[in-house]
């Protein structure tokens, strides 16, 4: 069984899908690893490190793409690269099926097995493969660090002979994996943390981390069976807007994490709310790439409005590529391990397995 991976476009993606530690795991289950030249150099891992572990370093990407049984990547292959794939190969990654429908249709016509890992079901057996959780955890942490770096005051309360500096007040919008990590990180650094979410079940999680949960009066639980947030009703949106508008007047830092899978990010913080915030406040929008949770978010820019900074990046994990790659590579290995029939050393697409059935794009 040949597992291949080529370097992503470095301008967009610095993470890698196979780390040295994971090469050992693949070889232990009888797989051969094929990687492109300088695959991990930008992360401080030379080709010799991979070679010494048994991976084969190949000069040409086309050779890897055409000869591997399984291709593991971060994102979707470009058109010219996906055209190199042949019948019965398997492509695994975070393939964003909502935006890449045409490419996926073409791959399906070529009888290529395509698995998109963001479609994993939220079941216990899939936790070790859950790329959304592992990556969102890091994103929530880094969003707080980036916000604090751009906030021009101290975060924890400080009592000095010259007077007391009050603790910064942080609001986390959306208490999923990224939001909960943002709450935990902000609390560890001494901030007073508030959070809001459309899923009532998240109240207990927020409070267990020391945050104060802001509840919309008479709100319904807007959670899908899979554990994701679903779109709110107009009545809920109106009540949430009023609560947020009042809360934001006394908040120093806002971390936005609200996303709906496959849809544009919900617009939560409107222009008039931003205008009423304190000068020097910072908003970090993790939903920037999907349209943003604020009215002023621009991807990869710091927008300044009335002394308030609004930040949002296309890929915040490019600032933590080593940690993010380590977790992602483990997630992918666990998925591949579940996919392989080890006795016959081939891919076994068992549609009775919920993990395989839900992630396979037909």
Secondary structure by P-SEA (a helix, b strand, c coil): cbbbbccccccccccccccaaaaaaaaaabbbbbbcccccccccccaaaaaaabbbbbccaaaaaacccbbbbcccccaaaaaaccccbbbbccccccccaaaaaaaaaabbbbbbccccccccccccccaaaaaaaaaaaaaaaaaaaaccccccccccccbbbbcbbbbbccccaaaaaaaaaaaaaccccccccccccaaaaaaaabbbbbbccccccccccccccccccaaaaaaaaaaaaaaaccccbbbbbcccccccccccccaaaaaaccccbbbbbccccccccccccccccccccccbbbbbbccccccaaaaaaaaaaaaaaaaaaaaccccccccccccccaaaaaaccc
